[in-house]
Amino acid sequence: MPGFSAYTALFLAAFVAATLLPAQSEAVLVGLLLAGEQPALALVLVAGVGNVLGSLVNYALGRVALRFRDRRWFPAGPAALERASRWYGRYGRWSLLLSWAPFIGDPLTVAAGVLREPLWSFLLLVALAKFGRYAALAAVTLQLV
């Protein structure tokens, strides 16, 4: 895969994978690492930036979502919002270090927006988690080759 299209495909896969839509950016990253045509550091950076920006979309959706909490179609009732608020109050912003994790990571980034986590701490913790995951995956992949 030529350079620019490889980076574009990886960025898009990482971006979509960070949203609530299903996607697998890890498979794309491993495939590109195994092909060996692009530097590993560049691939990790592209994947990390795409994934953090996708999480930022979730955060923004969470910030906007509360405006509609009184609507019938709103996906979470007052009790669910209260539970999420208590949970986030207990574990706080540090739970965003799990934003890399399957199944819980994407909802955590939405919850951070709903519960008004400051943008600076959101970006810092999510970036640490996302870049860390891709760096670890790249290190393991290159070690096994």
C-alpha positions in Angstrom: 0.0 0.0 0.0 1.6 3.3 -1.0 2.6 5.6 1.8 -0.1 8.3 1.9 -3.0 5.8 1.3 -1.7 3.6 4.1 -1.6 6.5 6.6 -5.1 7.6 5.4 -6.5 4.1 5.9 -5.0 3.8 9.3 -6.2 7.3 10.4 -9.7 6.5 9.3 -9.8 3.1 10.9 -8.5 4.5 14.2 -10.9 7.5 14.0 -14.0 5.3 13.4 -12.8 2.7 16.0 -12.8 5.4 18.7 -16.4 6.4 18.0 -19.4 4.2 19.0 -19.2 2.6 15.5 -17.6 -0.8 15.3 -14.2 -0.9 13.6 -10.8 -2.6 14.1 -7.9 -0.2 13.9 -5.5 -2.7 15.6 -5.7 -5.1 12.6 -4.9 -2.3 10.2 -1.9 -1.2 12.4 -0.5 -4.7 12.7 -0.9 -5.3 9.0 1.0 -2.1 8.1 3.7 -2.9 10.7 4.1 -6.4 9.2 4.3 -5.0 5.7 7.3 -2.9 6.9 6.9 -0.1 4.4 6.3 2.8 6.8 8.2 3.6 10.0 6.5 2.2 13.1 6.7 5.5 15.0 4.8 7.3 12.2 2.1 4.6 12.2 1.7 4.8 15.9 1.4 8.6 15.7 -1.2 8.5 12.9 -3.2 5.8 14.7 -3.0 7.7 18.0 -4.1 11.0 16.5 -7.0 9.4 14.7 -8.2 7.6 17.8 -7.9 10.6 20.0 -9.9 12.7 17.5 -12.6 10.0 17.3 -12.8 10.0 21.1 -13.2 13.8 20.9 -16.3 13.2 18.8 -17.7 11.0 21.5 -16.9 13.7 24.1 -18.7 16.4 22.0 -21.7 14.1 21.6 -21.8 13.7 25.3 -21.7 17.4 25.9 -24.5 18.0 23.5 -26.6 15.0 24.6 -27.7 16.5 27.9 -29.7 19.2 26.1 -32.1 16.4 25.0 -32.4 14.4 28.3 -36.0 15.4 28.7 -37.0 13.9 25.4 -38.7 10.5 25.2 -36.2 9.2 22.7 -33.2 10.1 24.9 -31.3 6.7 25.4 -30.7 7.2 29.2 -33.3 7.9 31.8 -32.7 10.1 34.9 -31.8 7.0 37.0 -29.1 5.9 34.5 -27.7 9.4 34.4 -27.6 9.5 38.2 -25.8 6.2 38.3 -23.2 7.3 35.7 -22.7 10.5 37.6 -22.1 8.6 40.9 -19.8 6.2 39.2 -17.8 8.9 37.5 -17.7 10.8 40.8 -16.2 7.8 42.5 -13.6 6.9 39.9 -13.3 10.3 38.3 -11.2 11.4 35.4 -8.7 8.6 36.0 -11.1 6.2 34.5 -10.3 7.8 31.2 -7.0 5.8 31.3 -9.3 2.9 30.4 -10.5 4.6 27.2 -8.4 2.2 25.2 -10.3 -0.8 26.5 -12.8 -2.7 24.3 -16.5 -2.3 25.2 -16.0 0.3 28.0 -13.6 2.8 26.5 -16.0 4.5 24.0 -18.8 4.9 26.5 -16.3 6.3 29.0 -15.5 9.1 26.5 -19.1 9.9 26.0 -19.7 9.9 29.8 -16.8 12.3 30.2 -18.6 14.7 27.9 -22.0 14.3 29.6 -20.4 14.9 33.0 -18.5 17.9 31.8 -14.9 16.7 32.3 -12.6 19.6 31.4 -11.3 19.3 27.9 -7.6 19.6 28.8 -7.8 16.6 31.3 -9.9 14.6 28.8 -7.4 15.1 26.0 -4.4 14.4 28.2 -5.7 11.2 29.7 -7.3 9.8 26.6 -4.1 10.6 24.6 -2.0 8.7 27.1 -4.3 5.7 26.9 -4.7 5.6 23.2 -1.1 6.3 22.2 0.1 3.9 24.9 -2.1 1.1 23.5 -0.8 1.6 20.0 2.8 1.9 21.2 2.4 -1.4 23.1 0.8 -3.1 20.2 3.6 -2.0 17.9 6.3 -3.1 20.3 4.8 -6.5 20.7 4.2 -6.9 16.9 7.8 -5.9 16.0 9.2 -8.1 18.8 7.4 -11.2 17.3 8.6 -10.5 13.8 
